[in-house]
Amino acid sequence: MKRFTDSVFADLRYWMIGLGLAAGLVFPLVLLLIGVSPALALRWTTFLGALAAGASIGWLNHRLASKVVRTELQVVVERMREVEEGVREASFNRDWSSCSAEHCTVPVGSDDEIGHTAEAFNALLGEVIHAHKMEAASGALTETLSTKLEIEALCHAAIELVLAQTGATAGCILVREEAELTVAANHGLSDVSRLPGSDHVRRALDTQQLQIVRIPRDIALEGVVTRFKPRQVLVVPVLYEGQALGVVVIASDAMLGKDAMWLVRLFQQVMGLALNNAVTHARLQRIAAIDPLTGVLNRRFGMRRLREEFQGAVRQGTPLGVVMFDIDHFKRVNDTYGHLAGDRVLAETARRAQGVLRESDVLLRYGGEEFVVIVPGAGEGALVAVAERIRLAIAATPVNDGGLEIPVTVSAGIGTLCGREEKEESLLKRADEALYAAKEGGRNRTVCLARTAGTPLEAAPVA
């Protein structure tokens, strides 16, 4: 229909009055058809009256339509403007709590085009709120994972976040370290020891594709032991530049919806970059922590480890001790055989000492030819035994350097934790004093300085 103005209601007025005038012009002819005399039907007053009546009826119809339709539209428009303001405010301050689908919908008051307009607006608003929800979840995921550089902290935060956002019930993250898969985080799975060898996990790593396992209620999935019966298990490979860094196993007692699956795939992308950063950080940390000549911890990171072990021992009330040892007459070795031979002696000494230590013991190069062993949970007698194993292992055979046989011995001193008020430096100080006593006493021996109330320090060599 032809438009005359920019207002639908103005056009409606013109059309209604125009149709009323047209009806007024036709009305006298209708009178002729129904038998009214031409003298009366075609009188100018009849035409004038018909036109006036037609125009009046058209105007009244316009007013009625405006009253009914415009009122309904105004309600819808005002509500839309309120919602628009609410959405703008929520977008600005990032608080969407007051603009949920329940609070920001337009009432649907009729089953016509106006009602359909309100329904369409509500549907559009729902999509906006849904898009914001997914965007917020994506932002939280990216922000959380991008701020974690420690592998364990990253994996724990990641599994808790992905379970919360997808509504899944349990899950774990396995990280590939060289050729082995190790569990870095677990939430809700009661037995994860079999997961590294699971066919689904291996298939996800080999194909680098998401594995979706749908499980009937009466069947248990081998290799995934949970405290509930899962209906669906996702095995998500964590990839970075075509390399599989690990897998995420997600178990749910219900089938995950479209939004949850979208979040899982987003998580897969973000986790790949985050885990690569964490692995790189850990590798750099290891490089920074290792003494390049001997392959054991350097002094800086060794002292950090001693502080951690000391704080744990004081907090839990458990024993802690250190063994300090150094190579006897090391300057003579350098002067006689050369510094390259001295380097070989240092490396071999560290290797032999490391070979007789427990996995929980920490060996570090304290400086020059001096080494320290941190021995958690060890009392005085156990520390002496550790020192003697080191001393005997090093003295057992000479160090071979290009056909030269270089005899090597070490002297060792013991430092133990004596009181809760101490600092970790106290252990090193006592071990250093004992080491000095061992050297003064003839070298190639272990000394533990006994401290008792009212008695001086005494050297107690151990053959």
C-alpha positions in Angstrom: 0.0 0.0 0.0 1.3 3.4 -0.9 3.0 5.4 1.8 2.4 9.2 2.1 4.4 10.0 5.2 6.9 8.6 7.7 4.1 7.7 10.1 2.0 4.6 9.8 -0.8 6.2 11.7 -0.7 9.4 9.5 -1.0 7.2 6.4 -3.8 5.2 8.1 -5.7 8.5 8.7 -5.3 9.6 5.1 -6.4 6.2 3.8 -9.4 5.9 6.1 -10.6 9.5 5.4 -10.0 8.9 1.6 -11.9 5.7 1.7 -14.7 7.5 3.6 -14.9 10.2 0.9 -14.9 7.6 -1.8 -17.8 5.9 -0.1 -19.6 9.2 0.2 -19.2 9.7 -3.6 -20.6 6.3 -4.3 -23.4 6.4 -1.8 -25.9 8.5 -4.0 -25.4 6.0 -6.9 -26.2 3.2 -4.5 -29.4 5.1 -3.6 -30.4 5.0 -7.2 -29.8 1.3 -7.4 -32.1 0.7 -4.4 -34.9 2.7 -6.0 -34.6 6.2 -4.5 -35.7 8.9 -6.9 -33.0 10.6 -8.9 -34.2 14.0 -7.8 -33.5 13.0 -4.2 -30.4 10.8 -4.7 -28.6 13.2 -7.0 -29.3 16.3 -5.0 -26.1 18.2 -4.1 -27.0 18.2 -0.5 -27.2 14.4 -0.6 -23.7 14.3 -2.1 -22.4 16.8 0.5 -24.0 14.8 3.3 -22.6 11.5 2.1 -19.1 13.0 1.7 -19.3 14.5 5.2 -20.5 11.2 6.7 -17.8 9.2 4.9 -15.0 11.5 6.0 -16.4 11.5 9.6 -16.6 7.7 9.7 -13.0 7.4 8.3 -11.7 9.8 10.9 -13.6 8.0 13.7 -12.2 4.7 12.5 -8.7 6.2 12.5 -9.2 7.4 16.0 -10.5 4.1 17.2 -7.6 2.1 15.5 -5.1 4.6 17.0 -6.6 4.2 20.4 -6.6 0.4 20.3 -3.4 -0.3 18.4 -1.2 2.6 19.4 -1.9 1.9 23.1 -0.7 -1.7 22.8 2.3 -0.7 20.8 3.2 2.0 23.3 3.3 -0.6 26.0 5.6 -2.8 24.0 7.8 0.1 22.9 8.2 1.4 26.5 9.1 -2.0 27.8 11.6 -2.5 25.0 13.2 0.8 25.9 13.5 -0.2 29.5 15.0 -3.5 28.4 17.4 -1.7 26.1 18.6 0.5 29.0 19.0 -2.5 31.2 21.1 -4.4 28.6 23.2 -1.3 28.0 23.8 -0.9 31.7 24.6 -4.6 32.1 27.0 -4.5 29.2 28.8 -1.5 30.8 29.2 -2.7 34.4 29.3 -6.4 33.5 26.5 -7.2 36.0 23.7 -9.1 34.3 22.0 -10.2 37.5 19.2 -7.7 37.0 18.7 -8.5 33.3 17.8 -12.1 33.2 15.2 -13.7 30.9 12.7 -13.4 33.8 13.3 -9.7 34.5 13.8 -8.3 31.0 11.0 -9.8 28.9 8.2 -7.9 27.2 4.7 -9.0 28.1 2.8 -10.8 25.3 -0.7 -9.5 25.5 -2.3 -10.6 22.3 -2.2 -13.3 19.7 -1.6 -11.1 16.7 1.3 -9.2 15.0 1.8 -7.1 18.1 2.0 -10.2 20.3 4.3 -11.9 17.8 6.5 -8.8 17.8 6.9 -9.1 21.6 7.6 -12.8 21.3 10.3 -12.2 18.7 11.8 -9.5 20.9 11.9 -11.8 23.9 13.5 -14.5 21.7 16.1 -12.1 20.5 16.8 -11.0 24.1 17.1 -14.6 25.2 19.8 -15.1 22.5 21.6 -11.9 23.7 21.6 -13.1 27.3 22.7 -16.6 26.2 25.5 -15.2 24.1 26.6 -13.1 27.0 26.6 -16.1 29.3 28.7 -18.1 26.8 31.0 -15.1 26.4 31.4 -14.7 30.2 32.2 -18.5 30.5 34.7 -18.1 27.7 36.3 -15.1 29.4 36.5 -16.8 32.8 38.0 -19.9 31.2 40.6 -17.9 29.3 41.4 -15.6 32.2 41.8 -18.5 34.7 43.9 -20.7 32.6 46.2 -17.9 31.3 47.2 -16.9 34.8 48.4 -20.3 35.9 52.0 -21.2 35.2 52.5 -24.2 37.6 51.3 -27.4 36.0 49.6 -28.8 39.1 47.8 -25.5 39.9 46.8 -25.1 36.3 45.3 -28.6 36.0 43.4 -28.3 39.3 41.9 -24.9 38.4 41.1 -26.2 34.9 39.3 -29.4 35.9 37.2 -27.5 38.5 36.3 -24.8 36.0 35.3 -27.1 33.2 33.2 -29.3 35.5 31.4 -26.2 36.9 30.7 -24.7 33.4 29.6 -27.8 31.7 27.7 -29.4 34.6 29.7 -32.6 34.3 30.1 -34.7 37.4 33.7 -35.8 37.5 37.0 -35.6 35.6 40.7 -35.6 35.6 43.7 -34.3 33.6 46.6 -36.4 32.5 49.8 -34.7 31.4 52.3 -36.3 29.1 55.8 -36.2 30.5 58.2 -37.5 27.9 56.6 -40.9 27.0 54.5 -41.3 30.2 51.1 -40.1 31.2 50.7 -38.9 34.7 47.6 -37.7 36.6 48.0 -34.0 37.3 44.5 -33.4 38.7 41.5 -35.4 39.7 38.0 -34.5 40.8 35.4 -37.2 41.5 37.1 -40.2 39.9 37.8 -42.9 42.5 40.5 -44.8 40.6 42.6 -43.2 38.0 45.6 -45.6 38.0 44.2 -47.4 34.9 43.4 -44.4 32.9 46.9 -43.9 31.3 46.5 -47.4 29.7 42.9 -47.0 28.7 42.1 -47.6 25.0 40.0 -44.5 24.8 42.8 -42.3 26.2 45.3 -43.9 23.8 43.0 -43.5 20.9 42.4 -39.8 21.7 46.2 -39.2 21.8 46.9 -41.1 18.6 44.0 -39.6 16.6 44.1 -36.2 18.3 40.3 -36.3 18.1 37.7 -35.9 20.9 36.4 -39.2 21.9 32.7 -39.3 23.1 31.6 -42.5 24.8 27.9 -42.9 25.5 27.2 -45.5 28.1 23.9 -47.3 28.6 22.7 -47.3 32.2 23.3 -51.0 32.8 26.9 -51.0 31.5 30.1 -49.9 33.4 32.9 -48.5 31.4 36.2 -50.3 32.0 39.1 -48.1 33.0 36.8 -45.2 34.4 35.9 -45.9 38.0 33.5 -43.3 39.5 31.3 -43.0 42.5 28.3 -42.8 40.2 27.3 -44.5 36.9 28.3 -42.2 34.1 26.0 -41.8 31.0 28.7 -40.1 29.0 32.4 -39.9 29.1 34.5 -37.4 27.0 38.2 -38.0 26.4 39.6 -34.7 25.2 43.1 -34.5 23.8 45.0 -31.4 24.8 46.9 -30.2 21.7 49.4 -27.5 20.9 50.8 -27.1 17.4 49.9 -30.6 16.5 51.5 -32.2 19.6 49.4 -34.0 22.2 50.4 -32.7 25.6 47.8 -34.7 27.6 44.2 -35.6 27.8 41.2 -34.4 29.9 38.6 -37.1 30.9 35.2 -35.7 31.7 32.5 -38.0 33.1 28.8 -37.0 33.4 25.8 -38.7 34.8 23.7 -37.1 32.1 24.2 -36.4 28.4 25.9 -33.0 27.9 24.0 -30.4 25.9 25.0 -28.2 23.0 26.3 -25.4 25.2 28.4 -27.8 27.3 30.0 -29.4 24.2 30.8 -25.9 22.8 32.5 -25.1 26.1 34.4 -28.4 26.1 35.8 -27.6 22.6 36.7 -24.0 23.7 38.4 -25.5 26.8 40.4 -27.8 24.5 41.8 -24.9 22.6 42.6 -22.7 25.6 44.0 -25.5 27.6 46.4 -26.5 24.9 48.1 -23.0 25.0 47.9 -22.8 28.8 49.4 -26.3 29.3 52.2 -25.6 26.8 53.0 -22.4 28.7 53.1 -24.3 32.0 55.2 -27.1 30.6 57.6 -24.6 29.1 57.7 -22.7 32.4 58.4 -26.0 34.3 61.2 -26.8 31.8 62.8 -23.4 32.2 62.5 -23.7 36.0 64.2 -27.1 35.9 67.0 -25.6 33.7 67.4 -22.7 36.0 67.4 -25.0 39.1 70.0 -27.4 37.9 73.8 -27.0 38.2 75.0 -27.6 34.6 78.2 -29.4 35.6 76.9 -31.9 38.2 73.3 -32.1 37.2 72.0 -31.6 40.8 70.2 -28.6 42.2 72.1 -25.3 42.4 72.5 -23.4 45.6 69.6 -20.9 44.9 66.9 -23.5 44.3 68.4 -25.9 46.8 68.0 -23.3 49.5 64.4 -22.7 48.4 63.8 -26.4 48.7 65.5 -26.5 52.2 63.2 -23.6 53.3 60.1 -25.5 52.1 61.2 -28.8 53.9 62.1 -26.9 57.0 58.7 -25.1 57.2 56.9 -28.4 56.6 59.0 -30.2 59.3 58.3 -27.5 61.9 54.6 -27.4 61.1 54.2 -31.1 61.3 56.7 -31.8 64.1 58.8 -34.2 62.0 62.6 -34.7 61.9 64.8 -33.0 59.3 68.5 -33.0 58.8 71.2 -32.1 56.3 74.5 -33.7 55.4 77.2 -31.3 54.2 80.2 -32.9 52.4 83.0 -31.7 50.2 85.9 -33.3 48.3 89.1 -33.7 50.3 92.1 -31.8 48.8 90.2 -30.7 45.7 92.7 -27.9 45.0 95.4 -30.6 44.8 93.3 -32.5 42.2 93.0 -29.4 40.0 96.7 -28.6 40.4 97.8 -32.1 39.6 95.4 -33.3 36.9 94.0 -30.0 35.6 90.6 -28.2 35.9 88.9 -30.5 33.3 89.8 -33.5 35.4 88.5 -31.6 38.4 85.2 -31.0 36.7 85.0 -34.7 36.0 85.6 -35.5 39.6 82.9 -33.1 40.7 80.4 -34.6 38.3 81.3 -38.2 39.3 81.1 -37.3 43.0 77.6 -35.9 42.5 76.5 -39.0 40.5 77.8 -41.5 43.1 76.2 -39.5 45.9 72.9 -39.3 44.1 73.0 -43.1 43.5 72.9 -43.9 47.2 70.1 -41.4 48.2 66.4 -42.0 48.5 64.0 -40.4 46.1 62.8 -38.0 48.8 66.4 -36.8 49.5 67.6 -33.7 47.8 71.2 -33.2 46.7 72.4 -29.7 45.8 75.8 -28.2 45.0 76.3 -25.7 47.7 79.4 -24.1 46.2 82.7 -25.1 44.6 83.4 -28.7 45.7 80.9 -28.6 48.6 77.5 -30.4 48.5 74.5 -30.5 50.8 71.9 -33.3 51.1 68.5 -32.4 52.5 67.1 -35.5 54.3 63.4 -35.2 55.3 62.2 -37.3 58.2 65.7 -38.4 59.3 67.0 -38.3 62.9 70.7 -38.2 63.9 71.3 -41.9 63.4 69.7 -42.0 59.9 71.7 -38.9 58.9 75.0 -40.5 59.9 74.0 -43.6 57.8 73.3 -41.4 54.8 76.6 -39.6 55.1 78.5 -42.8 55.4 76.8 -44.3 52.4 77.9 -41.3 50.4 81.4 -41.3 51.8 82.0 -45.0 51.1 80.4 -44.9 47.6 82.8 -42.1 46.6 85.9 -43.6 48.1 85.2 -47.1 46.8 86.9 -46.6 43.4 89.1 -43.9 41.9 87.6 -41.6 39.2 88.8 -42.5 35.8 89.9 -39.6 33.6 91.3 -40.7 30.2 93.2 -43.5 31.7 94.2 -41.7 34.9 93.0 -43.0 38.1 92.2 -40.2 40.5 91.5 -41.2 44.1 88.7 -39.2 45.7 87.4 -39.0 49.3 85.0 -36.7 51.0 84.4 -35.4 54.5 80.9 -35.0 55.9 79.2 -33.1 58.6 75.7 -33.6 60.1 73.1 -30.9 61.0 69.8 -31.8 62.7 66.7 -29.9 63.6 66.8 -29.1 67.4 63.9 -26.8 68.1 60.8 -25.1 66.6 62.3 -21.7 67.2 65.2 -22.3 64.8 65.7 -21.2 61.2 66.9 -23.4 58.4 70.3 -21.6 58.5 70.8 -23.3 61.9 71.0 -26.7 60.3 73.5 -25.5 57.8 75.6 -23.8 60.4 75.8 -27.0 62.6 76.6 -29.1 59.5 79.3 -26.7 58.5 80.8 -26.8 61.9 80.8 -30.6 61.8 82.3 -30.6 58.4 85.1 -28.3 59.6 85.7 -30.8 62.5 85.9 -33.7 60.1 88.5 -31.9 58.1 90.4 -31.0 61.2 90.2 -34.6 62.4 91.9 -36.0 59.3 89.3 -35.9 56.5 87.5 -38.9 54.9 85.2 -39.2 57.8 81.7 -38.2 59.0 81.3 -36.0 62.1 78.1 -35.3 64.0 78.4 -32.5 66.7 76.4 -33.4 69.8 74.6 -30.5 71.4 73.3 -31.1 75.0 72.4 -28.7 77.7 75.4 -27.3 79.5 78.0 -29.2 77.4 80.2 -27.9 74.6 80.2 -29.1 71.0 82.3 -32.3 70.6 83.4 -34.0 67.5 82.2 -37.6 67.2 83.9 -39.2 64.1 82.3 -42.1 62.6 84.6 -44.6 60.9 
